[in-house]
Amino acid sequence: MRGPTAGKPHAVCLAKTFDMNPSAPPRSPVTTGAMTLGVLCGLLAGAFWGLVFLAPTLLPAFSPWELSVGRYVCYGLIALVFLAPTLRSTLARIDRHDLAAMVRQALAGNIVYYVLLAYGVQLAGIAPTSLIIGLLPLVVTFMGRADHGAMPIKTLAWPLLTVALGIAFINIDLFLHSASDPGRSTVQSAIGVVCATVALLCWSWYTVDNTRYLQRHNKFTGGQWSALYGLASGVIALVIGAVGLALFGDRITGEAAQASGRDWTLFWLVNAGLALGASMIGNQLWNIASRRVPVTLSGQLIISETLFALLYGFVYGQQWPRLLEGLAIALLVVGVAWAVRRHAVARPAEAAKVPLEGAHQ
């Protein structure tokens, strides 16, 4: 997820961050045409990111650990290709602090996050999981409340209350219908909600940690750091995959596994598609968007990921949202957008004085 500015820690809550470069040069003010392009790219990025929530449903025969390993092995290979022209010189600049940051961020922001997200989707469904993950802007605001320039939490009281009401509605709907769903028990639904919540916390912590680290260390460009972090994810995924094959080889590739309907061709196609589409193309589209739209608008564009995930889920399931689901979606969208607006109202002078940091790095 991409933060619109590495110079303002509180602003990371307003956008996703994959390619933050604290030393980026100032850019000219946003024009109408540039903003239109930025909005379009932001929506397309959300469309690619929303596919992440559909993958566990498309591959139900595979465990979340297998899905995570497959996706990030592919992402690591793509990152390696990206780094290939300057690989030796880039690796030579890595010190132990960089390595520690890459490992912890790869685990929290990629491997473990996606395992938990996949468990959430498989146990609770796409709608509850995507709505919980959609709370990222507010959670990161809370985590970064002690940073310089952070907005007081009391200022966000009403938006937070709106979001809390939306979360209550989606959970009520989930548990009301899990009792009548023979394929999903109440206990499974509860575990799925917990997994989605922990995934949200992992991703939020990664976002804050990544922003703070890039503020202190600017020897890599945003693109280089993103690729290094992807390469680290790929290496860790390979290690986990090798250990898994050594310990559970029969369950993964044996006769029982084949009888469960595992389609390895589809598995690698889906994961390669996620690595290329969500992790590479989606990120680059967001980079374009974040340089062309105000930070308040980029914060609202984040919601497109959740909305596209919901759209894919409802289309795939061939159903319309139930009443409580529809109310939950509306409340969460309003709550997050309201919080973004509060940031804009609280800092108009700062945004006007420093257009780069508040609008289009």
Buried (B, 14 or more C-beta within 10 A) or exposed (E): BBBBBBBBBBBBBBBBBBBBBBEBEEBEEBEEEBBEBBBBBBBBBBBBBBBBBBBBBBBEBBBBBBBBBBBBBBBBBBBBEBBEEEBEEBEEEBEEEBEEBBBBBBBBBBBBBBBBBBBBBBBBBBBBBBBBBBBBBBBBBBBBBEBEEBBEEEBBEEBBEBBBBBBBBBBEBBBEBBEEEEEBEEEBBBBBBBBBBBBBBBBBBBBBBBBBBBBEBBEBBBBBBBBBBBBBBBBBBBEBBEEBBEEBEEEBEEEEBEEEEBBEEEBEEBBBBBBBBBBBBBBBBBBBBBBBBBBBBBBBBBBBBBBBBBBBBBEEEEEEBEEBBBBBBBBBBBBBBBBBBBBBEBBEEEBEEBBBBBBBB
